[in-house]
Amino acid sequence: MKRNQLIVLSLCFIAMVAAWYFVQQPKRNSATDLYSQVTGSFETSAIDSIEARVLSHPENTLRLSRTKAGWQIALKKGGEEFPAPAKKAKVERLLGLLEGLQGEFRAEGRDLLSTFGLEKGHGLEIRLKKDGKDLVAIVAGMKGPDWGSTFVRQEGFDRVYLVNRDIFSVFDIWSRKPDKALSLEPWVDLDVISAFPDSVKTCSYKSGERSWSISGPEPEKEQKKGVKGQAGSKKASPEGKSKGKEAWSFETRGKVVEKSWEEVRKYLSPVLPLRARDVEPPSVAGKAGLAPGQKASAVFTCRLKSGAEQRVEIGSCDEKDKTCLVRARGYIYRVDSAWKEKLEKPFSTEGKKGRKEPAKKLTGSNYTDK
């Protein structure tokens, strides 16, 4: 056998050995190969409505819709269905959890779905829609092994994925799997006024003959212009000028009194922000004097440094449960009547018997949602 032939045969043998060795090696997948797209990518701004329900308890269905002012939730009360404001941050968190959702394939087939809480009629169904059509439709069965993940499937399919996100948490479901109807209360935004005293420029209150207003210090340029061009102006008084940025004007019954920022903040802190006890259907507005076209018995308005305005129209009050009905941004809320009492006695700490009473905090943890 010639030398060239031996070389060719040797090369062929080496190639065959290398091919055999390669075939015998176990197949290795990259980390990205383990995950599949469950929801795919979508523009969160394109979603205009959301529906969610526990399939075994469909009596409470979460229905959210986008409006120009934000998100609304559909509520039922006394047999009446009406829109109420929804928490923007909570809705955005849900959309963020489902956008581009990826999962690890775990099982396929109807016989295996019950293992993951995904058999027919079970699980949490979520639908994200645009113009009435589903962009995303998934069912979440139960939490994963570490409780920070969730077993899900696409609606209409039997493939089960484990996604590395706790989808149940945004729905305030803390059990292993949804075993009761959804609670809608956590989605309702009860913030009537979300502003804090530090963000306020002016505030005013008007109730019949009783009225007052608080005005913050003007910018230095405007103050100088006022002093030069309006020597007789109350805001350009020597006393106000001496206090500079700390000088606030409190006007009531035609008189102007100067207040320091500390005094103003001490008064406004129990008043702002304002959180309601509950939101009521529009049908109660007429009896409360808050129906469209009716003039409210009292109005509280705050203009913020950002230029935005917070306006609350105050209607009738219930002495029994110590609440008042108010209207803000087109919604009817029920708030503590002590808030209105505070507005009617600005900078006053005197009780009915002449004793000083501490101001009651009306916001934050002092409110209990119904």
PESULDA-V94430 format. One record per backbone hydrogen bond with DSSP energy under -1.0 kcal/mol. CO is the residue of the C=O (numbers start at 1). NH is the residue of the N-H. If there is no record, write none. Layout:
# PESULDA-V94430
co/nh
CO/NH
CO/NH
This chain:
# PESULDA-V94430
co/nh
2/6
3/7
4/8
5/9
6/10
7/11
8/12
9/13
10/14
11/15
12/16
13/17
14/18
15/19
16/20
17/21
18/22
19/23
20/24
36/103
40/100
43/46
48/66
49/129
50/64
51/127
52/62
53/125
54/57
62/52
63/74
64/50
65/72
70/67
71/86
72/65
73/84
75/82
77/80
80/77
82/75
84/73
85/189
87/91
88/92
89/93
90/94
91/95
92/96
93/97
94/98
95/99
98/101
101/38
101/39
103/36
104/162
107/160
109/112
112/115
113/116
113/118
114/117
119/122
123/55
124/140
125/53
126/138
127/51
128/135
128/136
129/48
129/49
130/133
133/130
136/128
137/155
138/126
139/153
140/124
142/151
144/147
149/144
150/163
151/141
152/161
153/139
154/157
160/106
160/107
161/152
162/104
163/150
163/165
165/167
168/171
168/173
169/172
176/143
184/187
185/188
187/87
190/192
190/276
193/274
196/199
197/200
199/305
201/216
202/303
203/214
204/301
205/212
206/299
207/210
210/207
212/205
213/251
214/203
215/249
219/223
220/224
221/225
222/226
223/227
224/228
225/229
226/230
230/233
234/237
237/241
238/242
239/243
243/246
244/247
248/259
249/215
250/257
251/213
252/255
255/252
257/250
259/248
260/264
261/265
262/266
263/267
264/268
265/269
268/271
268/272
274/192
274/193
277/370
278/334
281/284
282/285
284/288
285/290
286/289
291/294
298/314
299/206
300/312
301/204
302/310
303/201
303/202
304/307
308/304
310/302
312/300
313/327
314/298
316/325
318/323
322/337
323/318
324/335
325/315
326/333
327/313
328/331
331/328
332/280
333/326
334/277
334/278
335/324
336/339
337/341
338/342
339/343
340/344
345/348
349/357
351/354
355/351
363/366
364/367
